[in-house]
Structure formats: structure tokens, C-alpha cells
């Protein structure tokens, strides 16, 4: 259970650095730049910890799937970016696939 937790937390941190990078691009503040770089390192580091006891394909799929969906949500919440029905449906497909990958990991 712990490896999955590391991968999930790493995936949730992926949009954090993306938001930091967007803030850096609009402000050119070194603080936002350092923030983005810190989370650019931390997010895949947590993935690497989780990969020690999980299949590589499964852990990476979970990490990127969570990152994609969370980034879409953050974009909507923070920047009022409308994802549209098709993008929402595709994000749901990603979530379903991530869950199925985890459920079939031992099969």
C-alpha cells in the first residue's frame, strides 16, 4: 500500500510544479522559479520511491494519469480554463484506466 501512496502523492504534486511554472512565466519571480524546480524534483522522486515495489508501467501510468487529471482540475479552479465535454470525458477514461491498471497489477 505504501508504494501506491508514494506514487499517488507524486502524481498530485505534478500540477503543483506546473502551476509554479505558469506563475514564474507570468511574474519572472525567482521564488516561483525555485518553487517550480523544487516540485519538479520532488514529484518524480516520489514516483521513484513507489517504483521500488511496483511495476514500472503501472506506477508511471498512475503517476501521469493523476497528474493529467489534477492539472485539468487546477486549471479550471485557478484559471477558469473550461475543459469542455470531450476533455472531461477523456480525463474520465484516463481515471478508469488508472484504476484498472492498479486492480490488474498482480494478474
N, C-alpha and C positions, 0 to 999 in steps of 0.2 A: 504493500500500500504506500509506503514512503517514496519509492521511486516515482510512482504516478503523481504523488503530491508535488515532488520537485519539478516534474515536467509541467504540471498544470500551473504552478506559481511562475515558472519561467515563461510560459505562454501568456499569462496575464500581464507580465512585465514588458512584453514586446510592444504593446501600444504605448506604454509609458515613454519609452525612448523615441518612438515615432512622434508623439506629441511634443516632447522636448526638442526634437529636431525641427519641427514646424515652428515652435516658438523661437528657436535660435535663428532660423531663416528670416523671420519677420523682425526680430529685435537686434540680431548680431551681438547679443549679450554672451560673454564668456561663461557666465553662470549657467545659462541654458545649454550652452555647448558642452560644458563639463557634465551637466545633468544627463544629457543625451548619451554621451560617451560612457558614463558610469553604467547606465542601464543597458547599453549595447553590449557591454561586457558581462553584466550580471545575468541577463536573460539566457543567453546560450550557455553560460557556466552552470546554471541550474539544470538546463537540459542535459548537459554532460554528466552531471551527478546522477540524474534519473536514468540515463542510458546505461549506467554500470550494471543495472539489474533488469533492464527492459530491452526488448527487441528494438533495434535501431530504427527500422521503418515505422513501427508503431509509435515509438516515443516522438520521433520527428513529426509524424503526421498529427499527433495530438497537439504538440507544441505550436506548429504552424496553423492548425485549424483554430485553436483558441486565439492565437494572435490575430488571425484574419477577422474572426467574428468580433472580438473585443475592439479592434481598431475601427471597424464599421460602427460599432455602438458609440465609442468615444467621439468619432467624427460627427455622429448625429447629435450627441448630447452637447459637446463643446462648441462645435462649429455650425450646427444646424444643417449639416450636409444630408440631403434627402437621398437615401439609398435606392428608393424605388422598389416596386414589387418583385422584379426579376432578381435584383441583387439580394433582397431579403430571402427569396426562395432559394437562391444558390447558397447563401450563408446557412440556411437550414439544412440543405443537403450536406454541406461540409460537417455540420454538427452531428448529423445522423451517421455519417461515415466514420467520424472520430469515435463515437460511442461503439459502433460495430467493430471497429478495429480493436478497441480495448476488450470488448466482450469475446472476440475470437483469438486473442493473443496466445492462449495456451492450446488452441485447437490444432 
